Structures are given as structure tokens and as C-alpha cells.
Amino acid sequence: MISLLQQISPETLAEVIKELGQDPRFKDDAEYAILGHYVEIQPRAAIEIALGMPSRFDQNRFIYQNFLNAISELHDVWASKDPVASLQWLQSENSGIPEELHNRMFGNACRSLAYADPQATIAGILGDDHVDDGAIGQDIGRGMNSPDPIKAFFKAADELATDPSLDADRIASIRRGVADGMSILFFDQPFSTVTDLVNECLTADEKIAFVNRCNEQGTIVDSAKWASWLTTFEPSQMDSATAPPHPLVTRMESWAYEDPNGAGAWLDGMPDGPLKDQASAAYNEGLNHRTAGTAP
């Protein structure tokens, strides 16, 4: 198959794909299977042929989603090998690609490029007004499975944030997205490795946002270690009537609901003080929700 496709021009293959689409004996997956091989030979041409396949935008939502998934996978192959070229092509073709697909492919390219050149990645995001900065940041954070590239990315963001010609608010949004996405590291890295990374790379406000999102999303592998780490966070300096709860308090209510024995044992070992009082009250709230069968 590969040797045959190497001899076929994009124009010829586009005609073959068109004829397959009109032949009832063949299904869409046959077309995508061919393009899945061709993307290894001529990635840009394979994607452009897929985008030009007829009738995909006029069919039902299920078929449309399959179409988006297939093209996104083709682009991901290209982005993994040449993220710069795939990103440049995507930006040049911006107006001709459905927004949902554009954002997905943009995330593919940025996730690959972030390893090699985080500054170019951030500049690429800032150069496109059509993407969701936070969502792209999440893609990048989820794609990084070790601390070093994450450290390099935040260092690059810090350096670019000092450039007055760049949009600092957008850079901050990218940072928040990466922080959100990197919570997945708790499943693959030692707990202390991830918390050290958070302490080193994130600002105080970003750390609070990070732990609150983890509390909300349940991205917690070891509840006892998590709770002990949360005790190192300073109480909010806001007025007590309007201040958000300490992240330990938020977690304790959920933990008591999920595992009252484990939460209670950890709470018993906590030093006395105002934070323990608040955590104890949250623990009781969690127990009440558990008894009533309602989630906190």
C-alpha cells in the first residue's frame, strides 16, 4: 500500500477518494484508511484531500463528528512529526476550516511544539485570535507527562510576559490552562514531584486555582497526602464574611462523604487551631450529605 501511494500524486488520489465516496460498496472508513497511510507520505495533501471530501458537512451530527475525528487524527500524525509546519499551515488555512476542527488541530500542533520550543508555541497561540487560550493551554498541560518540559514552558511564559508588545492577559490565560491540564501528572508521577512542580512554577493565585480545580474535579490520588499539603496553604486574606473557604475545608467535606473513616483518622491527627475547627465542621457536613445520600 505505501509503495503504491508513494507513486500517486495528491491530485490523482483526490480523484480516487472522490470516486470511492460515490461507490456504495465502500464506506467512509475505507477512504480514511487510505489517507491514514498517505499522511505518512504527504501530510498536508492528505489533510486537504480529507477536508475536500464531499457531503460531509451536510450529513447528521454523528457522521460529522466522525469526520472531525478522522481529520484531527490525520493532523495529529503530522503535528507529532513537524509541529511548526502543521501549525503554519493551519494558520494559513484558518478561514477554510470549521472552528471546532481548527481548535482541535491547533491543540495537536501546540502540544507537540511545546516540547521543542515553548516560546514559539506561546507566540503561535497569541498569533491566532480564533482559539481559546485556556483550552489550548489545557491540551498542552495534559500532553506533558514529566516535570522538565512543564518547567521550561512556564519559564518561557514568564519571559514573554515581560514583553510589553504581547498580551499579558492572554499569556496568563494560557498559563492557567497548562496548570489545569498538568493535574493529570498526579496519576503518573510521585506526589511530591507534582507538588514541588506546582510550588515552583505557579503564582500564589494560580496555586489556589489549581487546588480548587483538583478538589472540584476529583483529581486526587492520595487523599491523606493531599490534605497534608493543603495545610501549607495560607488562609485567605479577604474579609472572613466574603473569603472563599480554605481549600482543605472544601476537600474535607468531599472526603468525609467519600471515605469518612479515612478522613476522620487524618483529621484526628491534625493540630488544634482555627483551620482544624473549620475542617471539622466541613467533615460533619460531608457526613450529613452521606447520610442523606446527597452529594456535597
Backbone as CSV, one residue per row, in Angstrom:
resi,resn,N_x,N_y,N_z,CA_x,CA_y,CA_z,C_x,C_y,C_z
1,MET,0.823,-1.208,0.000,0.000,0.000,0.000,0.860,1.263,0.000
2,ILE,1.867,1.319,0.892,2.706,2.505,0.987,3.468,2.744,-0.313
3,SER,4.059,1.676,-0.854,4.840,1.828,-2.083,3.965,2.314,-3.234
4,LEU,2.716,1.865,-3.268,1.798,2.309,-4.312,1.432,3.775,-4.123
5,LEU,1.124,4.152,-2.895,0.726,5.529,-2.621,1.864,6.510,-2.874
6,GLN,3.094,6.067,-2.705,4.238,6.938,-2.955,4.313,7.363,-4.421
7,GLN,3.681,6.602,-5.290,3.726,6.894,-6.721,2.519,7.708,-7.188
8,ILE,1.592,7.982,-6.277,0.358,8.678,-6.646,0.439,10.135,-6.225
9,SER,0.097,11.025,-7.135,0.085,12.456,-6.820,-1.148,12.790,-5.993
10,PRO,-1.095,13.888,-5.255,-2.287,14.298,-4.481,-3.519,14.473,-5.360
11,GLU,-3.325,15.029,-6.548,-4.468,15.252,-7.441,-5.118,13.934,-7.849
12,THR,-4.283,12.947,-8.161,-4.814,11.644,-8.542,-5.518,10.972,-7.373
13,LEU,-4.907,11.047,-6.192,-5.526,10.416,-5.031,-6.844,11.089,-4.688
14,ALA,-6.914,12.397,-4.849,-8.173,13.108,-4.583,-9.285,12.590,-5.485
15,GLU,-8.960,12.300,-6.728,-9.956,11.758,-7.652,-10.375,10.354,-7.233
16,VAL,-9.394,9.552,-6.792,-9.704,8.197,-6.328,-10.635,8.257,-5.118
17,ILE,-10.316,9.125,-4.186,-11.136,9.282,-2.971,-12.546,9.726,-3.344
18,LYS,-12.645,10.641,-4.313,-13.956,11.127,-4.751,-14.790,9.988,-5.323
19,GLU,-14.158,9.145,-6.131,-14.880,8.020,-6.727,-15.295,7.002,-5.668
20,LEU,-14.436,6.775,-4.688,-14.801,5.858,-3.600,-16.021,6.382,-2.844
21,GLY,-16.066,7.687,-2.651,-17.189,8.273,-1.931,-18.507,8.119,-2.655
22,GLN,-18.444,7.946,-3.949,-19.667,7.792,-4.745,-20.034,6.332,-4.981
23,ASP,-19.154,5.427,-4.557,-19.387,3.999,-4.767,-20.027,3.410,-3.502
24,PRO,-21.262,2.914,-3.588,-21.953,2.398,-2.396,-21.280,1.172,-1.774
25,ARG,-20.364,0.553,-2.500,-19.680,-0.623,-1.947,-18.624,-0.250,-0.909
26,PHE,-18.266,1.022,-0.885,-17.230,1.468,0.045,-17.826,2.407,1.083
27,LYS,-17.253,2.361,2.273,-17.693,3.234,3.355,-16.612,4.271,3.633
28,ASP,-16.951,5.258,4.469,-16.012,6.332,4.776,-14.712,5.811,5.356
29,ASP,-14.772,4.738,6.145,-13.554,4.281,6.800,-12.534,3.775,5.789
30,ALA,-12.986,3.347,4.603,-12.041,2.936,3.561,-11.262,4.142,3.060
31,GLU,-11.959,5.256,2.888,-11.302,6.483,2.438,-10.283,6.952,3.480
32,TYR,-10.692,6.939,4.733,-9.806,7.406,5.797,-8.632,6.452,6.002
33,ALA,-8.849,5.177,5.748,-7.753,4.213,5.873,-6.662,4.520,4.852
34,ILE,-7.075,4.875,3.643,-6.100,5.242,2.608,-5.364,6.515,3.014
35,LEU,-6.116,7.499,3.465,-5.495,8.757,3.867,-4.609,8.580,5.099
36,GLY,-4.939,7.604,5.944,-4.114,7.320,7.102,-2.719,6.849,6.720
37,HIS,-2.611,6.218,5.549,-1.296,5.838,5.014,-0.649,7.019,4.280
38,TYR,-1.468,7.751,3.549,-0.921,8.837,2.731,-0.375,9.980,3.591
39,VAL,-0.925,10.151,4.790,-0.455,11.230,5.658,0.994,11.020,6.074
40,GLU,1.455,9.781,6.028,2.854,9.499,6.333,3.767,9.933,5.187
41,ILE,3.194,10.078,3.994,3.974,10.430,2.802,3.850,11.922,2.504
42,GLN,2.620,12.390,2.409,2.359,13.800,2.129,1.286,14.293,3.102
43,PRO,1.681,14.688,4.295,0.699,15.016,5.334,-0.249,16.155,4.964
44,ARG,0.301,17.228,4.433,-0.571,18.355,4.085,-1.600,17.940,3.040
45,ALA,-1.153,17.240,2.013,-2.065,16.812,0.953,-3.141,15.880,1.493
46,ALA,-2.770,14.968,2.376,-3.750,14.028,2.936,-4.855,14.767,3.672
47,ILE,-4.486,15.770,4.444,-5.488,16.525,5.211,-6.351,17.361,4.283
48,GLU,-5.727,17.984,3.288,-6.507,18.805,2.364,-7.479,17.959,1.544
49,ILE,-7.062,16.745,1.188,-7.977,15.839,0.489,-9.158,15.496,1.396
50,ALA,-8.871,15.208,2.660,-9.943,14.871,3.607,-10.907,16.034,3.779
51,LEU,-10.373,17.245,3.859,-11.238,18.421,4.002,-12.123,18.631,2.784
52,GLY,-11.651,18.161,1.635,-12.416,18.340,0.409,-13.377,17.220,0.093
53,MET,-13.438,16.219,0.971,-14.357,15.106,0.718,-15.794,15.613,0.732
54,PRO,-16.590,15.294,-0.260,-17.926,15.893,-0.418,-18.946,15.406,0.602
55,SER,-19.923,16.278,0.828,-21.147,15.935,1.573,-20.941,15.701,3.067
56,ARG,-19.752,15.950,3.575,-19.547,15.650,4.989,-20.244,16.665,5.907
57,PHE,-20.361,17.904,5.423,-20.928,18.937,6.272,-22.454,18.978,6.211
58,ASP,-23.035,18.173,5.336,-24.481,18.199,5.166,-25.180,17.005,5.808
59,GLN,-24.405,16.124,6.439,-24.995,14.914,6.976,-25.260,15.059,8.478
60,ASN,-25.691,13.975,9.106,-26.096,14.083,10.501,-24.887,14.290,11.420
61,ARG,-25.204,14.649,12.657,-24.154,15.038,13.608,-23.178,13.902,13.881
62,PHE,-23.658,12.685,13.946,-22.773,11.552,14.229,-21.716,11.407,13.134
63,ILE,-22.153,11.475,11.872,-21.217,11.357,10.752,-20.267,12.549,10.748
64,TYR,-20.800,13.728,11.060,-19.963,14.932,11.095,-18.871,14.803,12.149
65,GLN,-19.202,14.274,13.328,-18.202,14.095,14.374,-17.148,13.072,13.966
66,ASN,-17.562,12.012,13.302,-16.588,11.043,12.798,-15.636,11.686,11.803
67,PHE,-16.187,12.568,10.990,-15.382,13.312,10.020,-14.348,14.177,10.747
68,LEU,-14.781,14.908,11.756,-13.859,15.755,12.523,-12.787,14.920,13.205
69,ASN,-13.198,13.812,13.790,-12.236,12.947,14.484,-11.173,12.420,13.524
70,ALA,-11.621,11.996,12.347,-10.688,11.420,11.381,-9.658,12.448,10.925
71,ILE,-10.111,13.661,10.622,-9.171,14.687,10.155,-8.244,15.114,11.294
72,SER,-8.791,15.209,12.491,-7.956,15.565,13.633,-6.844,14.538,13.839
73,GLU,-7.168,13.263,13.659,-6.161,12.210,13.812,-5.098,12.301,12.724
74,LEU,-5.513,12.631,11.506,-4.544,12.814,10.426,-3.594,13.961,10.756
75,HIS,-4.164,15.053,11.222,-3.342,16.220,11.551,-2.419,15.927,12.722
76,ASP,-2.878,15.115,13.658,-2.059,14.777,14.819,-0.797,14.027,14.390
77,VAL,-0.916,13.179,13.376,0.260,12.474,12.849,1.278,13.483,12.321
78,TRP,0.789,14.451,11.567,1.669,15.478,11.007,2.276,16.329,12.125
79,ALA,1.425,16.756,13.081,1.903,17.622,14.159,2.964,16.944,15.005
80,SER,2.846,15.641,15.188,3.827,14.931,16.009,5.195,14.880,15.337
81,LYS,5.212,14.996,13.995,6.479,14.927,13.263,7.023,16.306,12.913
82,ASP,6.144,17.221,12.585,6.580,18.556,12.181,5.567,19.581,12.688
83,PRO,5.607,19.882,13.989,4.601,20.789,14.556,4.646,22.195,13.968
84,VAL,5.839,22.668,13.598,5.952,24.023,13.045,5.208,24.114,11.715
85,ALA,5.484,23.184,10.816,4.821,23.205,9.506,3.315,23.014,9.641
86,SER,2.892,22.114,10.526,1.455,21.864,10.683,0.742,23.077,11.258
87,LEU,1.419,23.802,12.154,0.820,24.995,12.746,0.761,26.135,11.731
88,GLN,1.820,26.294,10.966,1.834,27.346,9.939,0.749,27.096,8.898
89,TRP,0.595,25.835,8.488,-0.463,25.520,7.529,-1.834,25.829,8.112
90,LEU,-2.025,25.456,9.345,-3.319,25.649,9.983,-3.665,27.131,10.060
91,GLN,-2.687,27.966,10.386,-2.950,29.398,10.473,-3.213,30.007,9.098
92,SER,-2.559,29.479,8.072,-2.782,29.994,6.726,-4.138,29.577,6.172
93,GLU,-4.680,28.451,6.685,-5.958,27.931,6.207,-7.103,28.238,7.169
94,ASN,-6.885,29.196,8.033,-7.796,29.445,9.155,-9.264,29.544,8.736
95,SER,-9.533,30.340,7.710,-10.931,30.621,7.363,-11.631,29.447,6.699
96,GLY,-10.865,28.472,6.218,-11.481,27.375,5.482,-11.727,26.128,6.291
97,ILE,-11.533,26.196,7.598,-11.666,25.015,8.454,-12.721,25.296,9.515
98,PRO,-13.642,24.374,9.746,-14.645,24.582,10.804,-13.981,24.889,12.145
99,GLU,-14.565,25.792,12.898,-13.933,26.260,14.141,-13.623,25.117,15.103
100,GLU,-14.565,24.199,15.268,-14.361,23.087,16.194,-13.147,22.256,15.788
101,LEU,-13.013,22.019,14.492,-11.886,21.238,13.996,-10.595,22.042,14.080
102,HIS,-10.666,23.314,13.748,-9.487,24.182,13.826,-8.898,24.171,15.229
103,ASN,-9.739,24.338,16.242,-9.247,24.376,17.617,-8.632,23.048,18.035
104,ARG,-9.229,21.962,17.572,-8.697,20.652,17.932,-7.324,20.428,17.295
105,MET,-7.204,20.780,16.031,-5.931,20.607,15.349,-4.876,21.578,15.883
106,PHE,-5.313,22.767,16.224,-4.396,23.754,16.800,-3.814,23.207,18.105
107,GLY,-4.655,22.572,18.910,-4.164,21.957,20.152,-3.170,20.847,19.879
108,ASN,-3.423,20.037,18.827,-2.487,18.978,18.448,-1.108,19.551,18.177
109,ALA,-1.070,20.603,17.342,0.207,21.184,16.938,0.917,21.838,18.121
110,CYS,0.174,22.580,18.928,0.797,23.261,20.069,1.307,22.263,21.101
111,ARG,0.573,21.183,21.295,1.002,20.171,22.261,2.337,19.555,21.845
112,SER,2.521,19.331,20.548,3.784,18.770,20.065,4.907,19.805,20.088
113,LEU,4.597,21.033,19.666,5.617,22.074,19.595,6.090,22.510,20.973
114,ALA,5.220,22.398,21.975,5.566,22.878,23.319,6.790,22.178,23.892
115,TYR,6.997,20.942,23.515,8.175,20.220,23.999,9.459,20.821,23.450
116,ALA,9.447,21.148,22.161,10.674,21.589,21.496,10.924,23.082,21.648
117,ASP,9.860,23.881,21.611,10.033,25.334,21.612,8.832,26.006,22.269
118,PRO,8.839,26.089,23.599,7.672,26.669,24.286,7.422,28.135,23.930
119,GLN,8.484,28.906,23.692,8.264,30.311,23.322,7.553,30.418,21.980
120,ALA,7.972,29.601,21.011,7.306,29.619,19.709,5.857,29.161,19.831
121,THR,5.608,28.238,20.755,4.243,27.752,20.981,3.353,28.878,21.482
122,ILE,3.828,29.588,22.493,3.041,30.683,23.058,2.841,31.785,22.020
123,ALA,3.896,32.101,21.274,3.776,33.119,20.227,2.761,32.691,19.172
124,GLY,2.747,31.396,18.851,1.786,30.895,17.880,0.352,31.038,18.366
125,ILE,0.139,30.766,19.644,-1.206,30.924,20.210,-1.620,32.391,20.178
126,LEU,-0.701,33.267,20.578,-1.010,34.698,20.599,-1.247,35.240,19.191
127,GLY,-0.700,34.556,18.193,-0.866,34.999,16.819,-2.163,34.557,16.181
128,ASP,-2.991,33.857,16.918,-4.273,33.371,16.382,-5.397,33.872,17.279
129,ASP,-6.229,34.721,16.753,-7.322,35.312,17.539,-8.557,34.429,17.613
130,HIS,-8.499,33.244,16.989,-9.689,32.406,16.897,-9.682,31.245,17.896
131,VAL,-8.635,31.131,18.708,-8.530,29.982,19.598,-8.853,30.371,21.036
132,ASP,-9.241,29.375,21.804,-9.486,29.534,23.236,-8.156,29.299,23.953
133,ASP,-7.548,30.361,24.454,-6.213,30.259,25.050,-6.157,29.243,26.183
134,GLY,-7.165,29.279,27.057,-7.177,28.359,28.191,-7.318,26.916,27.766
135,ALA,-8.166,26.670,26.762,-8.369,25.295,26.292,-7.104,24.753,25.629
136,ILE,-6.422,25.597,24.844,-5.166,25.167,24.232,-4.132,24.904,25.319
137,GLY,-4.104,25.753,26.336,-3.196,25.525,27.459,-3.463,24.195,28.147
138,GLN,-4.737,23.857,28.309,-5.094,22.557,28.899,-4.556,21.413,28.052
139,ASP,-4.699,21.522,26.736,-4.172,20.484,25.836,-2.671,20.302,26.054
140,ILE,-1.978,21.418,26.182,-0.530,21.364,26.382,-0.205,20.719,27.720
141,GLY,-0.895,21.144,28.782,-0.636,20.592,30.110,-0.904,19.100,30.181
142,ARG,-1.980,18.656,29.544,-2.318,17.233,29.565,-1.329,16.394,28.749
143,GLY,-0.700,17.045,27.760,0.220,16.310,26.914,1.617,16.175,27.488
144,MET,1.920,16.916,28.538,3.258,16.869,29.133,3.257,15.897,30.308
145,ASN,4.029,14.837,30.190,3.979,13.782,31.206,5.192,13.742,32.119
146,SER,5.959,14.826,32.141,7.105,14.894,33.046,7.361,16.353,33.425
147,PRO,8.058,16.602,34.518,8.207,17.975,35.028,9.035,18.905,34.153
148,ASP,10.113,18.417,33.549,11.049,19.323,32.870,10.406,20.157,31.764
149,PRO,9.640,19.572,30.838,9.025,20.424,29.809,8.015,21.414,30.385
150,ILE,7.371,21.060,31.483,6.440,21.994,32.113,7.202,23.171,32.706
151,LYS,8.320,22.892,33.372,9.148,23.973,33.908,9.613,24.901,32.787
152,ALA,10.039,24.305,31.669,10.509,25.105,30.537,9.384,25.964,29.974
153,PHE,8.168,25.418,29.967,7.042,26.166,29.422,6.723,27.373,30.304
154,PHE,6.672,27.171,31.602,6.357,28.296,32.490,7.479,29.341,32.492
155,LYS,8.710,28.893,32.350,9.819,29.841,32.243,9.656,30.702,30.993
156,ALA,9.300,30.063,29.894,9.082,30.805,28.653,7.929,31.798,28.805
157,ALA,6.859,31.367,29.464,5.713,32.260,29.685,6.120,33.456,30.533
158,ASP,6.926,33.221,31.561,7.394,34.321,32.407,8.206,35.327,31.603
159,GLU,9.068,34.812,30.728,9.915,35.693,29.928,9.083,36.502,28.940
160,LEU,8.131,35.867,28.293,7.304,36.572,27.306,6.373,37.580,27.968
161,ALA,5.981,37.310,29.203,5.068,38.218,29.901,5.705,39.581,30.163
162,THR,7.027,39.654,30.105,7.718,40.935,30.326,7.787,41.773,29.056
163,ASP,7.368,41.208,27.923,7.397,41.924,26.652,6.138,42.782,26.544
164,PRO,6.270,44.102,26.567,5.082,44.969,26.552,4.279,44.879,25.257
165,SER,4.869,44.324,24.208,4.147,44.225,22.937,3.211,43.031,22.894
166,LEU,3.314,42.153,23.891,2.477,40.960,23.924,1.342,41.128,24.929
167,ASP,0.279,40.367,24.731,-0.914,40.456,25.572,-0.712,39.625,26.842
168,ALA,-0.438,40.312,27.950,-0.153,39.617,29.211,-1.359,38.843,29.711
169,ASP,-2.563,39.353,29.461,-3.768,38.648,29.917,-3.925,37.314,29.189
170,ARG,-3.612,37.297,27.902,-3.717,36.041,27.156,-2.647,35.049,27.616
171,ILE,-1.458,35.545,27.910,-0.404,34.667,28.417,-0.833,34.070,29.759
172,ALA,-1.455,34.892,30.604,-1.941,34.395,31.896,-3.006,33.323,31.699
173,SER,-3.858,33.493,30.702,-4.895,32.502,30.427,-4.279,31.191,29.959
174,ILE,-3.239,31.278,29.127,-2.532,30.069,28.686,-1.917,29.368,29.884
175,ARG,-1.291,30.125,30.772,-0.678,29.551,31.976,-1.710,28.802,32.812
176,ARG,-2.872,29.434,33.012,-3.920,28.784,33.819,-4.364,27.480,33.168
177,GLY,-4.464,27.476,31.857,-4.857,26.255,31.163,-3.832,25.145,31.338
178,VAL,-2.552,25.486,31.205,-1.500,24.484,31.389,-1.536,23.940,32.810
179,ALA,-1.700,24.828,33.773,-1.774,24.393,35.176,-2.944,23.439,35.388
180,ASP,-4.066,23.762,34.777,-5.242,22.898,34.896,-4.969,21.532,34.297
181,GLY,-4.372,21.515,33.110,-4.121,20.252,32.428,-3.074,19.390,33.103
182,MET,-2.098,20.016,33.767,-0.999,19.219,34.313,-1.382,18.469,35.586
183,SER,-2.612,18.666,36.062,-3.054,17.906,37.236,-3.055,16.406,36.960
184,ILE,-3.066,16.040,35.673,-3.033,14.623,35.307,-1.730,13.961,35.754
185,LEU,-0.707,14.766,36.029,0.578,14.214,36.479,0.443,13.435,37.781
186,PHE,-0.568,13.746,38.585,-0.748,13.030,39.851,-0.933,11.525,39.625
187,PHE,-1.381,11.157,38.432,-1.603,9.740,38.148,-0.329,9.031,37.692
188,ASP,0.692,9.803,37.303,1.892,9.191,36.714,3.180,9.484,37.479
189,GLN,3.179,10.533,38.285,4.403,10.964,38.958,4.240,10.854,40.475
190,PRO,5.358,10.731,41.215,5.260,10.749,42.679,4.582,12.034,43.158
191,PHE,3.830,11.918,44.228,3.051,13.054,44.717,3.941,14.265,44.965
192,SER,5.073,14.067,45.612,5.952,15.190,45.957,6.535,15.841,44.706
193,THR,6.720,15.074,43.646,7.237,15.639,42.398,6.252,16.659,41.831
194,VAL,4.966,16.318,41.879,3.948,17.218,41.329,3.775,18.440,42.213
195,THR,3.734,18.248,43.524,3.546,19.404,44.406,4.760,20.330,44.358
196,ASP,5.950,19.767,44.243,7.141,20.621,44.088,7.056,21.427,42.794
197,LEU,6.545,20.801,41.752,6.392,21.475,40.470,5.392,22.629,40.584
198,VAL,4.284,22.375,41.263,3.273,23.416,41.458,3.859,24.567,42.267
199,ASN,4.567,24.244,43.337,5.151,25.288,44.188,6.175,26.120,43.427
200,GLU,6.903,25.480,42.528,7.960,26.176,41.798,7.418,27.028,40.652
201,CYS,6.425,26.522,39.945,6.021,27.155,38.685,4.843,28.117,38.800
202,LEU,3.960,27.900,39.762,2.723,28.677,39.807,2.801,29.827,40.801
203,THR,2.110,30.905,40.470,1.971,32.008,41.416,1.017,31.591,42.533
204,ALA,0.929,32.400,43.570,0.052,32.069,44.707,-1.400,31.930,44.244
205,ASP,-1.859,32.858,43.412,-3.237,32.791,42.929,-3.455,31.571,42.044
206,GLU,-2.460,31.258,41.220,-2.577,30.085,40.344,-2.599,28.795,41.152
207,LYS,-1.843,28.750,42.236,-1.840,27.558,43.092,-3.210,27.329,43.703
208,ILE,-3.815,28.398,44.212,-5.149,28.266,44.807,-6.147,27.793,43.754
209,ALA,-6.081,28.390,42.560,-6.985,27.977,41.489,-6.742,26.515,41.119
210,PHE,-5.474,26.106,41.113,-5.119,24.732,40.770,-5.719,23.741,41.765
211,VAL,-5.522,23.974,43.054,-6.022,23.017,44.044,-7.544,23.034,44.100
212,ASN,-8.149,24.201,43.867,-9.611,24.242,43.856,-10.170,23.426,42.690
213,ARG,-9.526,23.515,41.535,-9.983,22.721,40.394,-9.799,21.231,40.675
214,CYS,-8.670,20.880,41.288,-8.450,19.469,41.623,-9.505,18.989,42.613
215,ASN,-9.837,19.831,43.586,-10.886,19.477,44.546,-12.215,19.243,43.833
216,GLU,-12.518,20.121,42.888,-13.798,20.031,42.186,-13.850,18.826,41.244
217,GLN,-12.733,18.565,40.585,-12.709,17.534,39.556,-12.362,16.153,40.096
218,GLY,-11.930,16.079,41.353,-11.581,14.796,41.937,-10.242,14.254,41.459
219,THR,-9.347,15.162,41.034,-8.028,14.728,40.550,-7.098,14.517,41.746
220,ILE,-7.464,13.593,42.610,-6.731,13.375,43.859,-6.489,11.882,44.006
221,VAL,-5.229,11.495,44.025,-4.879,10.080,44.082,-4.701,9.621,45.521
222,ASP,-4.070,10.448,46.356,-3.805,10.110,47.756,-4.387,11.208,48.632
223,SER,-5.560,10.952,49.198,-6.272,11.994,49.934,-5.517,12.470,51.171
224,ALA,-4.834,11.566,51.858,-4.107,11.957,53.063,-2.946,12.892,52.721
225,LYS,-2.182,12.541,51.698,-1.077,13.414,51.285,-1.610,14.745,50.769
226,TRP,-2.710,14.671,50.046,-3.324,15.894,49.518,-3.740,16.823,50.652
227,ALA,-4.411,16.277,51.649,-4.865,17.099,52.767,-3.677,17.700,53.522
228,SER,-2.632,16.913,53.729,-1.450,17.427,54.429,-0.812,18.564,53.646
229,TRP,-0.781,18.440,52.320,-0.214,19.520,51.505,-1.080,20.767,51.597
230,LEU,-2.386,20.603,51.627,-3.274,21.762,51.689,-3.094,22.560,52.985
231,THR,-2.632,21.903,54.050,-2.420,22.642,55.304,-1.297,23.656,55.180
232,THR,-0.469,23.540,54.130,0.626,24.506,53.951,0.146,25.787,53.288
233,PHE,-1.097,25.805,52.797,-1.620,26.997,52.150,-2.069,28.011,53.191
234,GLU,-1.758,29.266,52.928,-2.140,30.324,53.851,-3.645,30.574,53.780
235,PRO,-4.266,30.910,54.915,-5.688,31.289,54.871,-5.876,32.529,54.006
236,SER,-7.059,32.670,53.435,-7.351,33.844,52.622,-7.229,35.110,53.448
237,GLN,-6.701,36.159,52.820,-6.568,37.447,53.492,-7.818,38.312,53.321
238,MET,-8.795,37.781,52.619,-10.035,38.534,52.436,-10.833,38.579,53.734
239,ASP,-11.795,39.473,53.787,-12.691,39.546,54.932,-13.384,38.203,55.129
240,SER,-13.481,37.766,56.364,-13.998,36.424,56.652,-15.405,36.197,56.125
241,ALA,-16.175,37.285,55.984,-17.556,37.122,55.520,-17.621,36.827,54.027
242,THR,-16.605,37.266,53.290,-16.635,37.100,51.840,-15.537,36.180,51.323
243,ALA,-14.624,35.780,52.194,-13.492,34.958,51.759,-13.967,33.570,51.338
244,PRO,-13.391,33.018,50.275,-13.697,31.630,49.909,-13.145,30.700,50.974
245,PRO,-13.717,29.507,51.113,-13.200,28.584,52.125,-11.781,28.148,51.803
246,HIS,-11.028,27.832,52.837,-9.687,27.280,52.652,-9.822,25.990,51.842
247,PRO,-8.881,25.708,50.915,-9.019,24.500,50.091,-9.096,23.207,50.902
248,LEU,-8.496,23.180,52.091,-8.613,21.984,52.930,-10.057,21.784,53.373
249,VAL,-10.731,22.884,53.678,-12.124,22.813,54.123,-13.000,22.260,52.993
250,THR,-12.763,22.755,51.792,-13.513,22.273,50.633,-13.298,20.774,50.430
251,ARG,-12.050,20.353,50.528,-11.732,18.942,50.314,-12.290,18.063,51.426
252,MET,-12.252,18.544,52.668,-12.667,17.718,53.792,-14.133,17.313,53.685
253,GLU,-14.969,18.223,53.199,-16.384,17.884,53.059,-16.564,16.735,52.060
254,SER,-15.865,16.809,50.924,-15.966,15.744,49.927,-15.333,14.457,50.428
255,TRP,-14.221,14.578,51.118,-13.512,13.391,51.608,-14.357,12.647,52.635
256,ALA,-15.011,13.387,53.513,-15.872,12.746,54.508,-17.023,11.996,53.839
257,TYR,-17.505,12.551,52.737,-18.580,11.901,52.001,-18.072,10.619,51.335
258,GLU,-16.841,10.670,50.778,-16.291,9.527,50.048,-15.761,8.448,50.979
259,ASP,-15.058,8.878,52.042,-14.346,7.933,52.914,-14.306,8.493,54.333
260,PRO,-15.412,8.394,55.074,-15.466,9.018,56.406,-14.420,8.475,57.375
261,ASN,-14.092,7.200,57.284,-13.095,6.641,58.205,-11.709,7.206,57.927
262,GLY,-11.322,7.228,56.649,-10.015,7.767,56.299,-9.913,9.246,56.609
263,ALA,-10.964,9.998,56.291,-10.958,11.431,56.563,-10.928,11.705,58.062
264,GLY,-11.710,10.926,58.811,-11.756,11.131,60.266,-10.429,10.820,60.928
265,ALA,-9.765,9.750,60.482,-8.468,9.381,61.054,-7.436,10.471,60.785
266,TRP,-7.446,11.016,59.577,-6.485,12.083,59.267,-6.808,13.327,60.097
267,LEU,-8.076,13.652,60.215,-8.484,14.847,60.953,-8.107,14.736,62.423
268,ASP,-8.182,13.543,62.991,-7.810,13.350,64.396,-6.353,13.710,64.646
269,GLY,-5.501,13.515,63.652,-4.079,13.805,63.819,-3.703,15.231,63.496
270,MET,-4.654,16.054,63.103,-4.372,17.440,62.738,-4.209,18.292,63.992
271,PRO,-3.211,19.175,64.028,-3.032,20.050,65.199,-4.254,20.926,65.428
272,ASP,-4.540,21.204,66.705,-5.674,22.067,67.037,-5.435,23.481,66.512
273,GLY,-6.531,24.152,66.197,-6.446,25.522,65.720,-7.661,25.871,64.888
274,PRO,-7.736,27.120,64.422,-8.906,27.561,63.645,-9.133,26.737,62.378
275,LEU,-8.050,26.330,61.692,-8.232,25.564,60.461,-8.815,24.190,60.762
276,LYS,-8.378,23.582,61.878,-8.948,22.281,62.228,-10.427,22.428,62.569
277,ASP,-10.777,23.519,63.238,-12.189,23.738,63.567,-13.031,23.828,62.288
278,GLN,-12.525,24.555,61.303,-13.257,24.683,60.041,-13.323,23.339,59.302
279,ALA,-12.210,22.617,59.337,-12.181,21.311,58.669,-13.127,20.329,59.344
280,SER,-13.223,20.397,60.674,-14.128,19.515,61.415,-15.582,19.803,61.053
281,ALA,-15.908,21.096,60.935,-17.266,21.463,60.548,-17.581,20.954,59.143
282,ALA,-16.594,21.045,58.247,-16.790,20.559,56.886,-16.933,19.039,56.882
283,TYR,-16.169,18.371,57.738,-16.270,16.914,57.853,-17.691,16.516,58.263
284,ASN,-18.243,17.215,59.228,-19.612,16.915,59.671,-20.628,17.166,58.558
285,GLU,-20.384,18.210,57.770,-21.272,18.476,56.632,-21.221,17.323,55.636
286,GLY,-20.004,16.814,55.406,-19.859,15.692,54.493,-20.593,14.455,54.992
287,LEU,-20.509,14.224,56.295,-21.223,13.083,56.872,-22.733,13.244,56.703
288,ASN,-23.221,14.468,56.893,-24.650,14.706,56.730,-25.096,14.416,55.291
289,HIS,-24.276,14.825,54.327,-24.606,14.555,52.929,-24.591,13.044,52.665
290,ARG,-23.630,12.354,53.287,-23.530,10.908,53.083,-24.765,10.207,53.661
291,THR,-25.190,10.639,54.842,-26.356,10.052,55.488,-27.624,10.292,54.662
292,ALA,-27.710,11.524,54.119,-28.888,11.883,53.324,-28.827,11.345,51.905
293,GLY,-27.629,10.856,51.509,-27.486,10.354,50.152,-27.418,11.420,49.090
294,THR,-27.003,12.628,49.499,-26.874,13.736,48.552,-25.412,14.146,48.466
295,ALA,-24.932,14.343,47.260,-23.535,14.727,47.069,-23.299,16.139,47.581
296,PRO,-22.125,16.374,48.196,-21.821,17.728,48.692,-21.626,18.713,47.549
